[in-house]
């Protein structure tokens, strides 16, 4: 069961999806949440993407399942079309902390060169995608610090939560999302801030792009991008979905992108099979050609490419 898809069918596209927490946000359908622009300009209605529990943290409406949400709204309920609220125009976004991202990029090769080599990445690839290394207290202005706190990127001890991780902002200029691959012990593997919409890496797609390689993870994309450069395949661009649970807005992107061929390279696990089915369904709606390429011996895509495997259709 894809809870994100089910709730999106009821409430419309989510305002934000927090894959690292297994949670998604909508404007509450039980009170005038959108008209008030939420507390601090944010939606108050959240749904747990694992078990379907939902709750509005302002009006208190709650339930244990998607079925309960559907029943409580009633058979005649339809999501309203809201006009934009001027307050939303002033919301803090991840692009508000570009100064902090620049600080992370400035120390990447100094702090994480060994890790990048271990993952098979060359400095050129890191620079092309604007990777950075998260420092706990980047040298930024008070305004950027305040924006980071508003984004909940700073903990109670005034440490930036990306500390000790590889920082990827997408797109590199005026980003809409930041994803961090943590390296320190005890931290979650990945963590994200911002709004996930297009597949990550899609900023490199141009009118000349003929093939899009789709993978699940950040390092899968980076390693394949590096190999494509070595193979001189300039019109082939890799993207990644950031999670095996492909978001509703991202599936819509694949449904509408009709002028390219897709190559899907799934992870070799059950989540990868679900990922493959979800993307295949979206791409088929677009009518675009699509192929599946599977790495050998149960390897992840980046591991397989680094060991010499290459998709037969490229």
C-alpha positions in Angstrom: 0.0 0.0 0.0 1.4 3.4 -1.0 0.0 5.8 1.7 1.5 8.9 0.0 -0.4 8.1 -3.2 -3.6 7.3 -1.4 -3.7 10.5 0.7 -2.7 12.5 -2.4 -5.7 11.1 -4.2 -7.9 12.4 -1.4 -6.2 15.7 -0.5 -4.3 16.6 -3.6 -0.5 16.9 -3.8 1.3 17.3 -0.4 2.9 20.6 0.5 6.0 18.8 1.7 7.3 15.2 2.0 9.9 14.4 4.7 11.2 11.0 3.6 13.8 11.0 6.4 11.0 11.1 9.0 8.4 9.1 7.0 5.9 12.0 7.2 4.1 14.3 4.7 2.3 17.6 5.2 -0.9 19.0 3.8 -3.1 22.0 4.5 -5.7 20.7 7.0 -9.0 19.8 5.4 -10.9 20.2 8.7 -10.3 23.9 9.3 -9.2 27.0 7.4 -5.5 26.0 7.6 -4.6 27.3 4.2 -6.4 30.6 4.6 -4.4 31.2 7.8 -1.2 29.9 6.1 -0.6 27.7 9.1 1.4 28.6 12.1 4.4 30.4 10.8 3.2 29.9 7.3 3.3 26.1 7.4 0.7 23.5 7.0 -0.5 21.8 10.2 -1.9 18.5 8.9 0.5 15.6 8.8 0.3 11.9 7.7 2.6 9.1 8.8 3.7 7.4 5.5 4.4 4.1 7.3 1.1 3.4 9.1 -1.3 6.0 7.8 -1.9 7.8 11.2 -2.9 11.4 10.6 -3.3 14.5 12.7 -3.8 18.2 12.6 -1.5 19.9 15.1 -3.7 22.9 15.3 -7.4 21.8 15.3 -6.7 18.3 16.8 -8.4 16.2 14.1 -6.8 12.8 14.0 -7.3 9.2 12.9 -5.5 5.9 12.7 -5.7 5.1 9.0 -6.3 6.5 5.5 -9.8 4.8 5.5 -10.7 6.8 8.6 -9.6 10.0 6.8 -11.8 9.1 3.8 -14.8 8.3 6.0 -14.5 11.4 8.1 -14.3 13.7 5.1 -17.3 12.0 3.5 -18.0 10.7 0.0 -18.8 14.1 -1.4 -15.6 15.8 -0.2 -13.3 17.2 -2.8 -10.0 19.1 -2.2 -10.5 22.9 -2.6 -8.6 25.0 -5.1 -6.9 27.6 -2.9 -5.6 31.0 -4.1 -2.1 31.7 -3.2 -1.7 33.5 0.1 0.7 36.5 0.1 2.3 35.3 3.4 3.5 32.2 1.6 5.7 34.4 -0.7 7.8 35.2 2.3 8.4 31.7 3.5 11.9 30.6 4.3 13.2 28.1 1.8 16.5 26.3 1.5 17.7 28.8 -1.0 17.7 31.3 1.9 20.7 29.5 3.3 22.8 29.5 0.1 25.6 31.2 2.1 25.8 28.2 4.3 25.8 25.9 1.3 28.7 27.8 -0.2 30.6 27.5 3.1 30.0 23.7 3.0 31.3 23.5 -0.6 34.4 25.5 0.4 35.6 22.8 2.8 34.5 19.6 0.9 37.9 18.4 -0.4 39.6 19.4 2.8 37.3 17.5 5.0 35.9 14.6 2.9 38.4 13.9 0.1 39.2 10.5 1.6 35.5 9.5 1.8 34.8 10.6 -1.8 37.8 8.5 -3.1 36.4 5.6 -1.1 33.1 6.0 -2.9 34.8 6.2 -6.2 34.2 9.9 -6.9 36.7 12.3 -8.4 36.9 16.0 -7.5 35.5 16.9 -11.0 32.3 15.1 -10.2 32.0 16.6 -6.7 32.5 20.1 -8.2 30.0 19.5 -11.1 27.3 18.7 -8.7 28.3 21.3 -6.1 28.8 18.8 -3.2 29.7 20.3 0.2 30.8 19.0 3.6 28.5 20.1 6.5 30.3 21.9 9.2 28.6 22.4 12.6 28.9 26.2 12.7 29.4 27.6 9.2 30.6 31.2 9.0 27.4 32.9 7.8 25.4 36.0 8.6 22.9 36.2 11.4 20.1 36.3 8.8 21.2 33.0 7.3 21.5 31.5 10.8 17.9 32.6 11.5 16.7 31.0 8.2 18.5 27.7 9.1 16.8 27.7 12.5 13.4 28.4 10.8 14.1 25.4 8.5 14.8 23.3 11.7 18.3 22.7 10.4 19.8 23.8 13.8 19.4 21.9 17.0 19.1 23.2 20.6 22.8 23.3 21.0 23.2 25.7 18.0 24.7 23.0 15.8 23.7 22.6 12.2 22.2 19.1 11.8 24.1 18.5 8.5 27.4 18.4 10.5 29.7 15.6 9.4 27.8 14.9 6.2 28.0 15.2 2.4 25.7 18.1 1.4 24.0 18.1 -1.9 21.8 21.0 -2.9 19.5 20.6 -5.9 19.7 22.5 -8.1 23.2 23.9 -7.2 22.0 27.5 -7.8 18.8 28.6 -6.0 18.1 25.1 -4.6 14.7 23.8 -3.6 16.0 20.8 -1.5 19.1 19.9 0.4 20.0 16.3 1.0 22.7 15.2 3.4 24.5 11.8 3.5 25.6 11.7 7.1 29.0 10.1 7.9 29.1 10.4 11.6 28.1 7.5 13.8 24.6 7.5 15.3 23.2 9.9 12.6 20.5 8.9 10.2 21.8 7.7 6.8 20.1 10.5 4.9 18.3 13.6 5.9 16.5 16.2 3.8 15.3 19.8 4.0 13.2 21.7 1.6 10.6 20.6 -1.0 11.1 17.5 -3.1 9.6 17.8 -6.6 11.5 17.0 -9.7 13.9 14.0 -9.7 17.2 15.2 -8.2 19.8 15.9 -10.8 17.1 16.9 -13.4 18.6 20.4 -13.5 21.1 19.0 -16.0 18.5 18.0 -18.5 18.6 20.1 -21.6 16.6 20.0 -25.0 19.5 17.9 -26.3 19.0 15.2 -23.6 17.8 12.0 -25.2 18.1 9.5 -22.4 17.5 9.8 -18.7 19.0 7.2 -16.4 17.0 6.9 -13.2 18.3 5.5 -9.9 17.2 5.6 -6.3 20.3 7.0 -4.5 22.6 10.0 -4.5 25.8 8.1 -4.9 24.3 5.9 -7.6 23.6 9.1 -9.6 27.0 10.6 -9.0 29.0 7.5 -9.9 26.9 7.0 -13.1 27.3 10.6 -14.0 31.1 10.2 -13.8 30.9 7.0 -15.9 28.8 8.8 -18.5 31.4 11.5 -18.8 34.1 8.9 -19.3 32.0 7.2 -22.0 31.5 10.7 -23.7 27.7 10.2 -23.5 26.8 13.9 -23.2 23.1 13.5 -24.1 22.5 11.0 -21.3 21.7 12.4 -17.9 21.3 10.5 -14.6 18.7 11.5 -11.9 17.7 10.0 -8.6 14.5 9.8 -6.6 15.9 10.1 -3.1 13.8 7.2 -1.8 12.3 4.0 -2.9 8.9 5.6 -2.1 8.6 7.9 -5.1 6.7 11.1 -4.2 3.4 12.0 -5.9 4.9 15.2 -7.4 7.8 13.3 -8.8 5.6 10.6 -10.4 3.7 13.5 -12.1 7.0 14.8 -13.5 7.7 11.4 -15.1 4.1 11.2 -16.4 4.6 14.5 -18.2 8.2 14.2 -19.4 7.6 12.7 -22.8 10.6 13.7 -25.0 13.2 11.3 -23.6 13.9 7.6 -23.2 14.3 6.2 -19.7 16.6 3.6 -18.3 15.7 2.4 -14.8 18.4 0.8 -12.7 16.7 -0.5 -9.5 18.4 -1.5 -6.2 18.5 -5.3 -5.8 16.0 -5.5 -2.9 12.2 -5.6 -2.3 12.1 -1.8 -2.0 13.8 -1.6 -5.3 11.2 -3.8 -6.9 8.4 -1.5 -5.5 10.3 1.5 -6.8 10.6 -0.1 -10.2 6.8 -0.7 -10.4 5.9 2.8 -9.3 8.2 4.4 -11.9 7.2 2.1 -14.7 3.5 2.9 -14.1 4.2 6.7 -14.2 6.5 6.5 -17.3 4.0 4.3 -19.2 1.4 7.1 -18.8 3.8 9.4 -20.6 4.2 7.0 -23.5 8.0 7.3 -23.3 10.1 4.3 -24.0 11.6 2.7 -20.9 14.1 -0.1 -20.2 15.2 -1.9 -17.1 18.9 -2.6 -16.5 19.7 -4.8 -13.5 23.2 -4.8 -11.9 24.7 -8.3 -11.5 25.3 -10.3 -8.4 22.9 -8.3 -6.2 25.1 -5.2 -6.4 23.8 -1.7 -5.9 24.1 0.4 -9.1 27.1 2.5 -8.0 29.0 -0.6 -6.8 28.3 -2.4 -10.0 29.5 0.5 -12.2 32.7 0.9 -10.2 33.4 -2.8 -10.7 33.1 -2.5 -14.4 29.4 -3.3 -15.1 27.7 -1.1 -17.7 24.1 -1.0 -19.0 24.0 -2.9 -22.3 21.8 -0.3 -24.0 24.2 2.5 -23.5 
